[in-house]
């Protein structure tokens, strides 16, 4: 009994999920090719027998019994044949057993390569069958070792998965033997003919999958995660809506006293998670994202420009502009954030430049300012500010003192925009 071979069968079945029949087929094919390289004969003259229970291997070569041998690879003399089988006759085919160890070095190497290739292919098929339907699912494993820098090899049981260093936040530190959760990102072929399972902990879908685990309403499709963006390890922004008007999607994801979101944050090493109420309108969604921060001014052209109080500016921008970048991804437009004081200074400079302009629109009557209420326009005219030039030549404090309820910032912004829109002659 070949105990070593039986042990290999059992190991591959138990640990790799490769069926014994596949292993037997790989060995048979490799021995057939090795035999053909050693003994130059046709495939039909080679017979490989492997006992799956005992592990015994038998390689048989069929040779024709002849009086005088001309081709030793395919023929055997009657004299030699009688030594093996006493009642044989010329013209019959005799099966002769040869030992695999009698194969030449090149044939043995070829056999080894074929077995390796076929087993890799079989393992690849097992991996695809096991994991191809589990994309974007969270799976658990054990950190087995580190490879190529910070890349982690994760033991999933039958297979090993790869968690590349780019696929988990740089602030995370993991150790050999530690249990780890990650998202199944991909299963792809390797250069060696096998397959590898790729995991991630930095992808936004990992956070989404964690909420599906933690929040039954998300799992059941009552609360929908419309969009999610992330800077792994630092901040996630998630836009949610409910298919049931009776259910508050934000409160549902946060949970009573924040219990649900705390469990997700714990898995993410206390990463900041913002849960935002969905709106189909990009500007309304922007207001929902920034709440309770007040947007002082908002302009939309090829990008969205917002003005906020100086105290709110750092929070909107975020560390190294990270928060503003995530907001841009959520609303699908580039976002520019300005401080209120800087915006005011810019408007005052622009108004001063307009006051020196020779553009006839500045002296036109009656006074017209797009977007300004008729009541304010009438108040300006009654206070003798009946042209845009007079307004631009007046100090902000004097204007607001003369016209009750006037917002100088709003007035100046509308004037500057109106002049910019004027067709150039």
C-alpha positions as CSV (number, residue, x, y, z in Angstrom):
1,X,0.0,0.0,0.0
2,X,1.3,3.4,-1.0
3,X,0.5,5.3,2.3
4,X,2.1,8.5,1.1
5,X,-0.1,8.7,-2.0
6,X,-3.2,7.9,0.1
7,X,-2.3,10.7,2.5
8,X,-1.9,13.1,-0.4
9,X,-5.4,12.1,-1.7
10,X,-6.9,12.7,1.7
11,X,-5.1,16.0,2.2
12,X,-6.2,17.4,-1.2
13,X,-9.8,16.4,-0.6
14,X,-10.0,17.7,3.0
15,X,-7.9,20.9,2.8
16,X,-8.2,21.9,-0.9
17,X,-11.6,20.4,-1.8
18,X,-10.1,18.6,-4.8
19,X,-11.8,15.4,-5.5
20,X,-9.8,12.2,-5.6
21,X,-10.9,11.4,-9.1
22,X,-9.3,14.6,-10.4
23,X,-6.0,13.8,-8.7
24,X,-6.0,10.3,-10.1
25,X,-6.7,11.7,-13.6
26,X,-3.8,14.1,-13.2
27,X,-1.4,11.4,-12.2
28,X,-2.6,9.1,-14.9
29,X,-2.1,11.7,-17.6
30,X,1.3,12.7,-16.3
31,X,2.5,9.0,-16.2
32,X,1.2,8.4,-19.7
33,X,3.1,11.3,-21.1
34,X,6.3,10.4,-19.1
35,X,6.0,6.8,-20.4
36,X,5.6,8.0,-23.9
37,X,8.7,10.1,-23.6
38,X,10.7,7.2,-22.2
39,X,9.3,4.5,-24.4
40,X,8.5,5.8,-27.9
41,X,5.2,4.2,-28.4
42,X,1.6,5.2,-29.2
43,X,-0.9,6.1,-26.4
44,X,-3.0,3.0,-27.1
45,X,-0.1,0.9,-26.1
46,X,0.2,2.5,-22.6
47,X,-2.2,1.6,-19.8
48,X,-2.0,3.3,-16.4
49,X,-3.8,1.7,-13.4
50,X,-4.0,3.5,-10.0
51,X,-5.8,1.9,-7.1
52,X,-7.6,4.8,-5.4
53,X,-7.9,2.8,-2.1
54,X,-4.3,1.5,-1.8
55,X,-2.4,4.0,-3.8
56,X,-0.7,1.3,-5.8
57,X,0.4,2.4,-9.3
58,X,0.9,0.1,-12.3
59,X,2.2,1.2,-15.7
60,X,1.7,-1.3,-18.4
61,X,3.2,-1.2,-21.9
62,X,1.6,-3.4,-24.6
63,X,4.2,-5.0,-26.9
64,X,3.7,-7.3,-29.9
65,X,5.3,-10.7,-29.7
66,X,7.6,-11.3,-32.7
67,X,10.2,-13.7,-33.8
68,X,12.8,-11.0,-34.4
69,X,12.6,-7.6,-32.7
70,X,13.0,-4.6,-35.1
71,X,11.3,-1.9,-32.8
72,X,12.2,-2.6,-29.2
73,X,9.7,0.1,-27.9
74,X,6.7,-1.7,-29.5
75,X,7.9,-5.3,-29.9
76,X,9.2,-8.2,-27.7
77,X,10.8,-11.4,-28.8
78,X,9.1,-14.7,-28.3
79,X,12.0,-15.8,-26.1
80,X,11.6,-12.9,-23.7
81,X,7.8,-13.1,-23.8
82,X,7.9,-16.8,-22.8
83,X,9.8,-15.9,-19.7
84,X,7.0,-13.6,-18.7
85,X,4.0,-15.6,-20.0
86,X,4.7,-19.3,-20.7
87,X,1.7,-19.9,-23.0
88,X,2.1,-16.8,-25.3
89,X,2.3,-16.9,-29.0
90,X,3.8,-14.8,-31.9
91,X,1.4,-12.1,-32.9
92,X,-0.2,-11.6,-29.5
93,X,0.2,-8.4,-27.5
94,X,1.7,-8.7,-24.1
95,X,1.3,-6.3,-21.2
96,X,4.6,-5.5,-19.5
97,X,4.8,-3.7,-16.3
98,X,7.4,-0.9,-15.8
99,X,8.2,1.1,-12.8
100,X,7.7,5.0,-12.8
101,X,11.1,5.3,-11.3
102,X,12.6,3.8,-14.4
103,X,11.4,6.9,-16.4
104,X,14.2,9.2,-17.5
105,X,14.9,12.5,-15.7
106,X,13.3,14.7,-18.4
107,X,10.2,12.4,-18.4
108,X,9.9,12.6,-14.6
109,X,10.2,16.4,-14.7
110,X,7.5,16.6,-17.3
111,X,5.2,14.4,-15.3
112,X,5.8,16.6,-12.2
113,X,4.9,19.7,-14.2
114,X,1.8,18.2,-15.6
115,X,0.6,17.1,-12.1
116,X,1.3,20.6,-10.8
117,X,-0.6,22.3,-13.6
118,X,-3.6,20.0,-13.4
119,X,-3.8,20.4,-9.6
120,X,-3.6,24.2,-9.9
121,X,-6.4,24.1,-12.4
122,X,-8.5,21.9,-10.2
123,X,-7.8,24.1,-7.2
124,X,-8.8,27.2,-9.4
125,X,-12.1,25.5,-10.3
126,X,-12.8,24.8,-6.6
127,X,-12.1,28.4,-5.7
128,X,-14.3,29.8,-8.5
129,X,-17.1,27.4,-7.5
130,X,-16.8,28.3,-3.8
131,X,-16.4,32.1,-4.1
132,X,-17.6,33.4,-7.5
133,X,-21.2,33.8,-6.1
134,X,-20.0,35.6,-3.0
135,X,-18.8,38.8,-4.5
136,X,-19.4,41.8,-2.1
137,X,-20.0,39.5,0.8
138,X,-18.2,39.7,4.1
139,X,-16.1,36.7,4.9
140,X,-13.9,35.9,7.9
141,X,-10.5,34.3,8.1
142,X,-7.3,34.3,10.1
143,X,-4.2,36.3,9.3
144,X,-1.7,33.6,8.3
145,X,1.3,35.6,7.2
146,X,2.5,38.8,5.5
147,X,3.8,38.9,2.0
148,X,5.3,41.6,-0.2
149,X,5.4,44.3,2.4
150,X,2.0,44.9,4.1
151,X,0.1,42.4,1.9
152,X,-1.8,40.0,4.2
153,X,-2.4,36.3,3.4
154,X,-5.7,35.3,5.0
155,X,-6.5,31.7,5.8
156,X,-10.2,31.0,4.8
157,X,-10.1,27.3,5.5
158,X,-9.7,25.5,2.2
159,X,-8.0,28.4,0.4
160,X,-5.8,31.3,1.2
161,X,-7.0,34.8,0.3
162,X,-5.0,38.0,-0.4
163,X,-5.6,41.3,1.3
164,X,-3.2,43.7,-0.6
165,X,-1.8,46.6,1.4
166,X,-3.7,49.1,-0.9
167,X,-7.0,47.3,0.1
168,X,-6.9,48.2,3.8
169,X,-6.5,51.5,5.5
170,X,-2.9,52.5,6.3
171,X,-3.9,53.2,9.9
172,X,-4.9,49.5,10.5
173,X,-2.4,47.2,12.1
174,X,-3.0,43.4,12.0
175,X,-1.1,40.5,13.5
176,X,-0.5,36.8,12.6
177,X,-3.3,34.7,14.1
178,X,-5.8,37.5,14.4
179,X,-9.3,36.9,13.2
180,X,-10.2,39.4,10.4
181,X,-13.3,40.4,8.5
182,X,-13.1,41.7,4.9
183,X,-15.2,42.0,1.7
184,X,-14.7,39.5,-1.1
185,X,-13.7,41.9,-3.9
186,X,-12.6,39.6,-6.7
187,X,-11.6,36.1,-7.7
188,X,-9.0,36.2,-10.5
189,X,-6.6,33.9,-12.4
190,X,-2.9,33.9,-11.5
191,X,0.0,33.8,-13.8
192,X,0.8,30.3,-12.6
193,X,-2.6,28.9,-13.7
194,X,-4.3,29.0,-10.4
195,X,-6.8,31.5,-8.8
196,X,-6.7,33.8,-5.9
197,X,-9.3,35.4,-3.7
198,X,-8.9,39.2,-3.3
199,X,-10.2,40.8,-0.2
200,X,-10.7,44.5,0.8
201,X,-11.3,46.5,3.9
202,X,-11.0,49.9,2.4
203,X,-13.7,49.8,-0.3
204,X,-16.9,51.7,0.3
205,X,-18.9,48.4,-0.3
206,X,-17.3,47.0,2.8
207,X,-19.1,49.6,4.9
208,X,-22.3,49.0,3.0
209,X,-22.0,45.2,3.7
210,X,-21.4,45.9,7.4
211,X,-24.6,48.0,7.6
212,X,-26.5,45.1,5.9
213,X,-25.2,42.8,8.6
214,X,-26.1,45.3,11.4
215,X,-29.4,46.8,10.1
216,X,-32.2,44.4,9.2
217,X,-34.1,47.2,7.3
218,X,-31.1,47.6,5.0
219,X,-30.8,43.9,4.5
220,X,-34.5,43.6,3.7
221,X,-34.5,46.5,1.2
222,X,-36.7,48.8,3.3
223,X,-33.8,51.3,3.8
224,X,-31.7,51.8,0.6
225,X,-28.1,53.0,0.6
226,X,-28.3,55.2,-2.5
227,X,-24.6,56.2,-2.6
228,X,-21.6,55.7,-0.4
229,X,-18.1,57.3,-0.6
230,X,-15.2,56.7,1.6
231,X,-11.6,57.6,2.5
232,X,-10.7,54.3,4.2
233,X,-9.7,54.7,7.8
234,X,-10.9,58.3,8.1
235,X,-14.4,59.0,6.9
236,X,-17.4,57.5,5.1
237,X,-20.4,59.4,3.8
238,X,-23.5,57.4,3.1
239,X,-26.7,58.6,1.5
240,X,-29.9,56.7,2.5
241,X,-33.6,56.7,1.7
242,X,-36.6,54.7,2.8
243,X,-39.1,52.8,0.7
244,X,-41.5,53.1,3.6
245,X,-42.6,56.7,4.5
246,X,-43.1,55.7,8.1
247,X,-39.5,54.8,8.6
248,X,-36.7,57.3,9.1
249,X,-33.7,55.9,7.1
250,X,-31.1,58.0,9.0
251,X,-32.4,57.1,12.4
252,X,-32.7,53.4,11.4
253,X,-29.1,53.2,10.4
254,X,-27.9,55.0,13.5
255,X,-30.0,53.0,15.9
256,X,-31.3,53.7,19.4
257,X,-28.6,55.7,21.1
258,X,-26.3,55.0,18.2
259,X,-26.0,51.3,18.9
260,X,-26.1,50.2,15.3
261,X,-23.6,52.7,13.9
262,X,-21.3,52.2,16.8
263,X,-21.0,48.5,16.0
264,X,-20.0,49.3,12.4
265,X,-17.6,52.0,13.6
266,X,-16.0,49.5,16.0
267,X,-15.2,47.2,13.1
268,X,-13.7,50.2,11.2
269,X,-11.5,51.3,14.1
270,X,-13.8,54.3,14.9
271,X,-13.9,55.7,11.4
272,X,-16.2,58.7,11.1
273,X,-19.5,57.8,9.4
274,X,-21.9,60.4,8.2
275,X,-25.4,59.1,7.4
276,X,-27.3,61.6,5.1
277,X,-30.9,61.8,3.9
278,X,-31.2,61.3,0.2
279,X,-32.5,63.9,-2.2
280,X,-32.8,63.7,-6.0
281,X,-31.9,67.4,-6.2
282,X,-28.1,67.9,-5.9
283,X,-28.4,71.2,-4.2
284,X,-30.9,69.9,-1.6
285,X,-28.6,66.9,-1.1
286,X,-25.7,69.3,-0.5
287,X,-27.7,71.1,2.2
288,X,-28.5,67.7,3.8
289,X,-24.8,66.8,3.8
290,X,-23.7,70.1,5.4
291,X,-26.5,70.4,7.9
292,X,-26.5,72.1,10.4
293,X,-23.9,74.3,8.7
294,X,-25.6,77.2,6.9
295,X,-24.6,78.0,3.3
296,X,-24.3,81.8,3.0
297,X,-24.0,81.9,-0.8
298,X,-24.3,79.2,-3.5
299,X,-23.4,79.4,-7.2
300,X,-23.6,76.7,-9.8
301,X,-21.8,76.8,-13.1
302,X,-19.3,74.1,-14.2
303,X,-18.8,73.5,-10.4
304,X,-20.6,74.3,-7.2
305,X,-19.2,77.2,-5.2
306,X,-20.4,77.7,-1.6
307,X,-19.7,80.4,1.0
308,X,-19.8,79.5,4.7
309,X,-19.0,81.3,7.9
310,X,-15.3,81.3,8.7
311,X,-15.9,79.1,11.8
312,X,-17.5,76.5,9.6
313,X,-14.9,76.5,6.9
314,X,-12.5,74.0,8.4
315,X,-15.3,71.5,9.1
316,X,-16.6,71.7,5.5
317,X,-13.2,71.4,4.0
318,X,-11.9,68.7,6.3
319,X,-8.3,67.5,6.9
320,X,-6.3,68.2,3.7
321,X,-9.6,68.8,1.9
322,X,-10.8,65.3,2.4
323,X,-14.4,66.2,3.5
324,X,-14.9,68.5,0.5
325,X,-13.6,65.8,-1.9
326,X,-16.0,63.2,-0.5
327,X,-18.9,65.7,-0.8
328,X,-18.0,66.3,-4.4
329,X,-18.1,62.6,-5.1
330,X,-21.6,62.3,-3.5
331,X,-23.2,65.2,-5.4
332,X,-21.3,64.4,-8.7
333,X,-19.9,67.9,-9.1
334,X,-16.7,69.6,-8.1
335,X,-17.2,71.6,-4.9
336,X,-15.3,74.9,-4.1
337,X,-15.6,76.2,-0.5
338,X,-14.9,79.9,0.4
339,X,-14.8,81.7,3.7
340,X,-17.4,84.4,4.2
341,X,-14.8,87.1,5.0
342,X,-12.8,86.4,1.9
343,X,-15.9,86.4,-0.2
344,X,-16.9,89.8,1.2
345,X,-13.5,91.2,0.6
346,X,-13.6,90.0,-3.0
347,X,-17.0,91.5,-3.6
348,X,-15.9,94.9,-2.2
349,X,-12.9,94.9,-4.6
350,X,-15.1,93.9,-7.5
351,X,-17.6,96.7,-6.7
352,X,-14.8,99.2,-6.5
353,X,-13.5,98.1,-9.9
354,X,-17.0,98.4,-11.3
355,X,-17.4,102.0,-10.0
356,X,-14.5,103.0,-12.2
357,X,-15.8,101.2,-15.3
358,X,-17.0,103.1,-18.4
359,X,-19.7,100.5,-19.1
360,X,-22.9,102.3,-19.9
361,X,-25.0,99.7,-18.1
362,X,-23.8,101.2,-14.8
363,X,-25.7,104.4,-15.6
364,X,-28.9,102.9,-17.0
365,X,-32.3,103.9,-15.7
366,X,-34.6,102.7,-14.4
367,X,-32.5,100.6,-12.0
368,X,-32.6,96.9,-12.8
369,X,-30.9,94.2,-10.7
370,X,-31.7,90.6,-11.6
371,X,-33.0,88.5,-8.8
372,X,-33.4,91.4,-6.4
373,X,-36.9,92.0,-5.0
374,X,-38.9,94.9,-6.3
375,X,-39.4,96.3,-2.8
376,X,-35.6,96.6,-2.3
377,X,-35.1,98.1,-5.8
378,X,-37.8,100.7,-5.0
379,X,-36.2,101.5,-1.7
380,X,-32.8,102.0,-3.4
381,X,-34.3,104.3,-6.0
382,X,-36.2,106.3,-3.3
383,X,-32.9,106.8,-1.4
384,X,-31.3,108.2,-4.6
385,X,-29.4,105.0,-5.5
386,X,-31.1,105.0,-8.9
387,X,-28.1,103.5,-10.9
388,X,-25.7,100.7,-10.4
389,X,-22.8,103.1,-10.5
390,X,-24.2,105.1,-7.5
391,X,-24.5,101.8,-5.6
392,X,-20.9,100.7,-6.4
393,X,-19.6,104.1,-5.3
394,X,-21.3,103.9,-1.9
395,X,-19.8,102.3,1.2
396,X,-21.6,99.1,2.3
397,X,-22.4,100.6,5.7
398,X,-24.0,103.7,4.2
399,X,-26.1,101.6,1.8
400,X,-27.5,99.3,4.6
401,X,-28.2,102.3,6.8
402,X,-30.1,104.1,4.1
403,X,-32.1,101.0,2.9
404,X,-33.7,99.0,5.8
405,X,-33.6,95.2,5.3
406,X,-30.9,95.4,2.6
407,X,-28.4,92.6,2.5
408,X,-25.3,94.2,1.0
409,X,-23.6,90.8,0.4
410,X,-26.6,89.7,-1.6
411,X,-26.9,93.0,-3.5
412,X,-23.2,93.2,-4.4
413,X,-23.1,89.5,-5.5
414,X,-26.2,90.0,-7.8
415,X,-24.7,93.1,-9.4
416,X,-21.3,91.5,-10.1
417,X,-23.0,88.4,-11.6
418,X,-25.3,90.6,-13.7
419,X,-22.4,92.5,-15.2
420,X,-20.5,89.3,-15.8
421,X,-23.5,87.9,-17.8
422,X,-23.8,91.0,-19.9
423,X,-22.9,90.2,-23.6
424,X,-19.5,91.6,-24.6
425,X,-19.8,94.0,-27.6
